[in-house]
Amino acid sequence: MEQEHFFQCPHCWEDISMILDASVRQQTYIEDCEVCCNPIEVTPTFEAGELIAFDSLSIEQ
């Protein structure tokens, strides 16, 4: 089960979206911004397939 989530990049402040895997309750991974290509640490948390928390942190290069 996948869900698209929109948020603001912590590097360039542009609105971007990512496809999240709702089948895993909590996860942390690194994904590059589709606008500025800088790495973002993404931590979504799901409960019963619903996104209940989402954090996106800048990873300094």
C-alpha positions in Angstrom: 0.0 0.0 0.0 1.6 3.3 -1.1 0.6 6.9 -0.4 1.8 10.1 -1.9 2.7 12.7 0.8 3.4 16.4 0.0 5.8 18.5 2.2 8.3 21.2 2.1 12.0 20.4 1.5 14.1 21.3 4.5 16.9 22.5 2.1 15.3 24.5 -0.6 11.8 25.0 0.9 10.1 23.9 -2.3 6.9 21.9 -2.1 7.7 18.3 -3.1 6.0 14.9 -2.8 7.2 11.4 -2.0 5.6 8.0 -2.3 5.5 6.3 1.1 5.0 2.6 1.9 2.1 2.4 4.3 2.6 -1.3 4.9 5.5 -0.6 7.3 4.4 1.0 10.6 7.5 3.1 11.2 10.5 3.6 9.0 13.4 6.0 8.5 15.3 6.4 5.3 17.1 8.9 3.1 15.6 10.3 -0.1 16.9 13.1 -2.3 14.8 16.2 -2.9 13.4 16.1 -6.5 14.1 19.8 -6.9 17.5 20.5 -5.3 18.8 16.9 -5.0 20.0 17.3 -1.4 19.4 14.4 0.9 16.5 14.3 3.3 16.0 12.0 6.3 12.3 10.9 6.1 10.5 9.3 9.0 6.9 8.4 8.4 4.7 6.6 10.9 1.5 4.8 10.0 -1.3 3.3 12.0 -3.9 1.1 10.3 -2.6 2.4 6.9 -3.1 6.0 7.9 -0.1 8.4 8.1 -0.1 9.7 11.7 3.3 11.4 11.9 5.9 12.6 9.4 9.3 14.1 9.9 11.7 15.4 7.3 15.2 16.5 8.4 18.0 18.1 6.4 21.1 16.0 6.2 24.0 18.4 6.0 26.6 17.7 3.3 
